[in-house]
Amino acid sequence: MNRTPSSAAPARETDAVPGSGQDGGSTLSNGLKQRHLSMIALGGVIGAGLFVGSREGIAAAGPSIVLAYAVSGALIMLIMRMLGEMSAANPASGSFSVHAERSIGSWAGFTVGWMFTALLCVAVAAEALGAADVMHQWFPDSEPWMWVLLFMVIFTATNLAAVKNFGEFEFWFAALKVAAIGIFLVLGLLAIFGVLPGTDAPGASHLTGDGGFLPKGVDGLMVGLLASVFAYGGLETVTIAAAESKDPVRGVARAVRTAMWRIALFYVGSMAIIVTVIPWSAPSIAKSGPYVAVLDYLKIPAAGQIMNVVILVALLSAVNANIYGSSRMAYSLISRGQGPAFLGKVSGGVPRRAVLLCSAFGFLAVLFSFWWPTTVFQWLLNMVGAAVLVVWGFIAAAQLRMRRRLEREAPEKLVVKMWAFPYLTWVALAGVAVVLLLMLRDENQRIQLLFTGGFAVVLAAIGLIRQRAVSNSAEPADK
């Protein structure tokens, strides 16, 4: 039987792990500053999924991609608000894994924690390969694996050092991404209003022409919705990073409260500009990507190379953030007795063994992509393809249970409150369910969903067995 919130002991990540060599005083540092958190939260919204992945969404949905990004953005805003409520009340580097353990049971924390760790480790490989492809375009005589190795060494070393190094890298990466998307938005607005030299105001011709706002009907909108949903993955990392700041409650609260305008501005705003400035069916979108297509149309010099630099930064930022996030989640699980104890040692405020584990897994996945691209590596991608939806589902379920307990036992901890609780929490759960159903309708997405579902079931079974074993071992002491 699962533990209820009242019977479950609070998860404490900073406890020494038996047999790990920790002395109980070696814990994660608080080296991240408020400016680091603010920029991590801001830059976390602007990822490779936006710059690269949006072309598929536009091809499928046409101008209605704006609506698709708005709907999926509303869903992630609800998810982040719930996560912010729990993380502000109980900051933890394990974030939603800790919240799930406290609210649902240790099996839930185990399942969602290791699934998220696997997701980020595989993402490290995918993003590193993407960055290597960009470098290979610039240096065609080089080997992609050389760039992957270079990037992995750099960012593994960065994460092995003090956490402030990770914060500084992400600060400047995010600053460049924010500047790039900001300039793009300004240029796009000037073009739409016809005040940019050499351009005429397009009006609504590209929104209503060439098939109309829904050129491929509702089915196209649904495909665009799926493409947009997964572009938002990675926002959760800010709640993990907040636990290593000097004021985690303030950091999480600020990040969550500004999520709405960030999503509206960067995602929905840029999609609206793209499909307004140029026709959604323009061949240049599929060939060069939507952002380069718009900049080329506006006759911005070296638009392709500029965006390649931005895309490279976005990919490297993702590699850095994913190594960080996966290592901290793994450390949290290990420190709660849900992983190999010898990996839980902290040195200089950094869980270096966990960093090496996650980096090694990521690099191994890269090797799989060269050795077995259509088998082992594809299986890995499929296993974590829908993992973010599993994470979001657990976040909503945990918040439903934790909110009631906080209202009874510690109302002062509700620094951030979920809007219209519990109604919007149920709306978020329904939204996750709808996305899962849409994945079942698509043949390629269905394969990912089945793989991810199988992976989740295996993890849940292991978690339940561990929970039962712990419960049984504790029974004699209770009698």
TAJO-V797423 format. One record per residue. N is the residue number from 1. RES is the residue in one letter. BURIAL is + if it has 24 or more other ideal C-beta (glycine too) atoms within 12 Angstrom, else -. D_LAST is the distance of its C-alpha to the last C-alpha in Angstrom with 1 decimal. Layout:
# TAJO-V797423
<<N:RES:BURIAL:D_LAST> <N:RES:BURIAL:D_LAST>>
This chain:
# TAJO-V797423
<<1:M:-:18.2> <2:N:+:19.5> <3:R:+:17.8> <4:T:-:19.4> <5:P:+:21.1> <6:S:-:18.9> <7:S:-:15.7> <8:A:+:17.5> <9:A:-:17.8> <10:P:+:21.5> <11:A:+:23.3> <12:R:-:24.9> <13:E:+:27.8> <14:T:+:28.9> <15:D:+:25.8> <16:A:-:26.7> <17:V:+:25.9> <18:P:-:24.4> <19:G:-:27.2> <20:S:+:29.8> <21:G:-:31.7> <22:Q:+:31.2> <23:D:-:31.0> <24:G:-:29.4> <25:G:-:32.8> <26:S:+:34.5> <27:T:+:34.1> <28:L:+:36.5> <29:S:+:39.6> <30:N:+:41.1> <31:G:-:44.6> <32:L:+:45.5> <33:K:+:47.9> <34:Q:+:48.4> <35:R:-:51.6> <36:H:+:49.7> <37:L:+:47.2> <38:S:+:50.0> <39:M:+:52.0> <40:I:+:49.1> <41:A:+:48.4> <42:L:+:52.1> <43:G:+:52.8> <44:G:+:49.7> <45:V:+:51.5> <46:I:+:54.5> <47:G:+:53.7> <48:A:+:55.5> <49:G:+:54.4> <50:L:+:56.7> <51:F:+:59.6> <52:V:+:59.4> <53:G:+:57.4> <54:S:+:59.2> <55:R:+:62.3> <56:E:+:60.6> <57:G:+:59.4> <58:I:+:63.0> <59:A:+:64.5> <60:A:+:62.3> <61:A:+:62.3> <62:G:+:65.5> <63:P:+:65.8> <64:S:+:62.8> <65:I:+:60.7> <66:V:+:60.7> <67:L:+:58.9> <68:A:+:56.5> <69:Y:+:55.6> <70:A:+:55.3> <71:V:+:52.9> <72:S:+:50.7> <73:G:+:51.0> <74:A:+:49.8> <75:L:+:46.7> <76:I:+:45.8> <77:M:+:46.5> <78:L:+:43.8> <79:I:+:41.4> <80:M:+:42.2> <81:R:+:41.9> <82:M:+:38.4> <83:L:+:37.5> <84:G:+:39.3> <85:E:+:37.3> <86:M:+:33.9> <87:S:+:35.3> <88:A:+:36.9> <89:A:+:33.7> <90:N:+:31.6> <91:P:+:34.0> <92:A:+:32.6> <93:S:+:34.5> <94:G:+:32.3> <95:S:+:33.6> <96:F:+:32.9> <97:S:+:30.3> <98:V:+:28.2> <99:H:+:28.9> <100:A:+:28.0> <101:E:+:24.6> <102:R:+:23.9> <103:S:+:25.3> <104:I:+:24.6> <105:G:+:22.0> <106:S:+:22.1> <107:W:+:24.1> <108:A:+:26.8> <109:G:+:27.2> <110:F:+:27.4> <111:T:+:29.9> <112:V:+:32.2> <113:G:+:32.0> <114:W:+:33.1> <115:M:+:35.6> <116:F:+:37.2> <117:T:+:37.3> <118:A:+:39.1> <119:L:+:41.4> <120:L:+:42.5> <121:C:+:43.0> <122:V:+:45.2> <123:A:+:47.0> <124:V:+:47.8> <125:A:+:49.7> <126:A:+:51.4> <127:E:+:52.5> <128:A:+:53.7> <129:L:+:55.7> <130:G:+:57.2> <131:A:+:58.2> <132:A:+:59.7> <133:D:+:61.8> <134:V:+:63.3> <135:M:+:64.2> <136:H:-:65.7> <137:Q:-:68.0> <138:W:-:69.3> <139:F:-:69.5> <140:P:-:70.2> <141:D:-:70.9> <142:S:-:67.4> <143:E:-:64.4> <144:P:+:61.5> <145:W:-:58.9> <146:M:-:60.5> <147:W:+:59.7> <148:V:+:56.2> <149:L:+:55.6> <150:L:+:57.2> <151:F:+:55.1> <152:M:+:51.9> <153:V:-:52.7> <154:I:+:53.7> <155:F:+:50.7> <156:T:+:48.2> <157:A:-:49.8> <158:T:+:49.7> <159:N:+:46.0> <160:L:+:45.3> <161:A:+:47.0> <162:A:+:46.0> <163:V:+:44.8> <164:K:+:47.9> <165:N:+:50.0> <166:F:+:48.3> <167:G:+:48.9> <168:E:-:52.5> <169:F:+:53.2> <170:E:+:51.7> <171:F:+:53.6> <172:W:-:56.9> <173:F:+:56.2> <174:A:+:55.2> <175:A:+:58.2> <176:L:+:60.6> <177:K:+:59.0> <178:V:+:59.2> <179:A:-:62.8> <180:A:+:63.7> <181:I:+:62.3> <182:G:+:63.7> <183:I:+:67.2> <184:F:+:66.9> <185:L:+:66.1> <186:V:-:69.0> <187:L:+:71.5> <188:G:+:70.3> <189:L:+:70.8> <190:L:-:74.2> <191:A:+:75.2> <192:I:+:74.0> <193:F:-:76.1> <194:G:-:79.1> <195:V:-:79.4> <196:L:+:78.6> <197:P:-:82.0> <198:G:-:83.0> <199:T:-:80.6> <200:D:-:81.2> <201:A:-:78.6> <202:P:+:77.2> <203:G:-:76.2> <204:A:-:74.1> <205:S:-:76.1> <206:H:+:73.4> <207:L:+:70.8> <208:T:-:72.8> <209:G:-:75.1> <210:D:-:74.4> <211:G:-:72.4> <212:G:-:71.2> <213:F:+:67.8> <214:L:+:66.0> <215:P:+:68.3> <216:K:+:65.8> <217:G:-:64.4> <218:V:-:60.8> <219:D:-:59.8> <220:G:+:61.1> <221:L:+:59.2> <222:M:+:55.9> <223:V:+:56.6> <224:G:+:57.4> <225:L:+:54.1> <226:L:+:52.1> <227:A:+:54.1> <228:S:+:53.5> <229:V:+:49.8> <230:F:+:49.0> <231:A:+:51.4> <232:Y:+:48.9> <233:G:+:46.1> <234:G:+:45.3> <235:L:+:45.2> <236:E:+:41.4> <237:T:+:42.0> <238:V:+:43.0> <239:T:+:39.4> <240:I:+:38.2> <241:A:+:41.0> <242:A:+:40.4> <243:A:+:37.3> <244:E:+:39.6> <245:S:+:42.0> <246:K:-:42.4> <247:D:-:41.9> <248:P:+:39.8> <249:V:+:39.5> <250:R:-:43.3> <251:G:+:44.0> <252:V:+:41.9> <253:A:+:43.2> <254:R:+:46.8> <255:A:+:46.5> <256:V:+:45.1> <257:R:+:47.6> <258:T:+:50.5> <259:A:+:49.3> <260:M:+:51.4> <261:W:-:54.8> <262:R:+:54.1> <263:I:+:53.4> <264:A:-:56.3> <265:L:+:58.7> <266:F:+:58.0> <267:Y:+:57.1> <268:V:+:58.7> <269:G:+:61.6> <270:S:+:62.5> <271:M:+:62.3> <272:A:+:64.6> <273:I:+:67.1> <274:I:+:67.2> <275:V:+:68.0> <276:T:+:70.4> <277:V:+:72.4> <278:I:+:72.9> <279:P:+:72.7> <280:W:+:69.3> <281:S:+:71.0> <282:A:+:72.9> <283:P:-:72.8> <284:S:+:72.2> <285:I:+:68.6> <286:A:-:67.7> <287:K:-:69.7> <288:S:+:68.8> <289:G:+:65.9> <290:P:+:66.1> <291:Y:+:66.2> <292:V:+:68.9> <293:A:+:70.8> <294:V:+:71.0> <295:L:+:72.0> <296:D:+:74.6> <297:Y:+:76.0> <298:L:+:76.3> <299:K:-:78.1> <300:I:+:75.7> <301:P:-:76.9> <302:A:-:74.6> <303:A:+:72.0> <304:G:+:70.5> <305:Q:-:70.0> <306:I:+:68.6> <307:M:+:66.0> <308:N:+:65.2> <309:V:+:64.4> <310:V:+:62.2> <311:I:+:60.4> <312:L:+:60.0> <313:V:+:58.4> <314:A:+:56.1> <315:L:+:55.0> <316:L:+:54.5> <317:S:+:52.6> <318:A:+:50.3> <319:V:+:49.8> <320:N:+:49.0> <321:A:+:46.6> <322:N:+:44.8> <323:I:+:44.2> <324:Y:+:42.8> <325:G:+:40.6> <326:S:+:39.3> <327:S:+:38.4> <328:R:+:36.6> <329:M:+:34.6> <330:A:+:33.8> <331:Y:+:32.8> <332:S:+:30.5> <333:L:+:28.7> <334:I:+:28.5> <335:S:+:27.3> <336:R:+:24.4> <337:G:+:23.5> <338:Q:+:25.4> <339:G:+:28.2> <340:P:-:29.5> <341:A:-:28.4> <342:F:-:31.8> <343:L:+:33.5> <344:G:+:31.7> <345:K:+:33.9> <346:V:+:36.0> <347:S:+:39.4> <348:G:-:41.6> <349:G:+:39.5> <350:V:+:39.9> <351:P:+:37.5> <352:R:+:40.3> <353:R:+:38.5> <354:A:+:37.4> <355:V:+:41.0> <356:L:+:42.4> <357:L:+:40.1> <358:C:+:41.1> <359:S:+:44.8> <360:A:+:44.8> <361:F:+:43.5> <362:G:+:46.1> <363:F:+:48.9> <364:L:+:47.8> <365:A:+:48.0> <366:V:+:51.5> <367:L:+:52.4> <368:F:+:51.1> <369:S:+:53.5> <370:F:-:56.4> <371:W:-:55.4> <372:W:-:54.0> <373:P:-:54.9> <374:T:-:54.8> <375:T:-:51.7> <376:V:-:48.9> <377:F:+:49.7> <378:Q:-:50.3> <379:W:+:46.9> <380:L:+:45.3> <381:L:+:47.2> <382:N:+:46.3> <383:M:+:42.5> <384:V:+:42.5> <385:G:+:45.4> <386:A:+:43.3> <387:A:+:40.4> <388:V:+:41.4> <389:L:+:41.0> <390:V:+:37.4> <391:V:+:36.8> <392:W:+:38.5> <393:G:+:36.6> <394:F:+:33.2> <395:I:+:34.7> <396:A:+:35.6> <397:A:+:32.4> <398:A:+:30.4> <399:Q:+:32.8> <400:L:+:32.5> <401:R:+:28.8> <402:M:+:29.0> <403:R:+:32.0> <404:R:-:30.4> <405:R:+:27.5> <406:L:+:30.0> <407:E:-:32.1> <408:R:-:29.3> <409:E:-:27.7> <410:A:-:30.5> <411:P:-:33.9> <412:E:-:35.8> <413:K:+:34.6> <414:L:+:36.6> <415:V:+:39.6> <416:V:+:40.6> <417:K:+:40.2> <418:M:+:40.5> <419:W:+:43.7> <420:A:-:43.5> <421:F:+:39.7> <422:P:+:38.4> <423:Y:-:41.7> <424:L:+:42.8> <425:T:+:39.4> <426:W:-:39.8> <427:V:+:43.4> <428:A:+:42.2> <429:L:+:39.8> <430:A:-:42.7> <431:G:+:45.0> <432:V:+:42.7> <433:A:-:42.7> <434:V:+:46.5> <435:V:+:46.9> <436:L:+:44.8> <437:L:-:47.0> <438:L:+:50.1> <439:M:+:49.0> <440:L:-:48.7> <441:R:-:52.3> <442:D:+:53.6> <443:E:-:53.8> <444:N:-:53.2> <445:Q:+:50.4> <446:R:-:48.8> <447:I:-:48.3> <448:Q:+:46.6> <449:L:+:44.3> <450:L:-:43.3> <451:F:+:42.7> <452:T:+:40.6> <453:G:+:38.7> <454:G:-:37.9> <455:F:+:36.8> <456:A:+:34.5> <457:V:-:33.0> <458:V:-:32.4> <459:L:+:30.8> <460:A:+:28.6> <461:A:-:27.5> <462:I:+:26.6> <463:G:+:24.8> <464:L:+:22.7> <465:I:-:21.9> <466:R:+:20.9> <467:Q:+:18.7> <468:R:-:17.0> <469:A:-:16.6> <470:V:+:15.1> <471:S:-:12.7> <472:N:-:11.7> <473:S:-:11.6> <474:A:-:9.2> <475:E:-:6.5> <476:P:-:5.3> <477:A:-:5.6> <478:D:-:3.8> <479:K:-:0.0>>
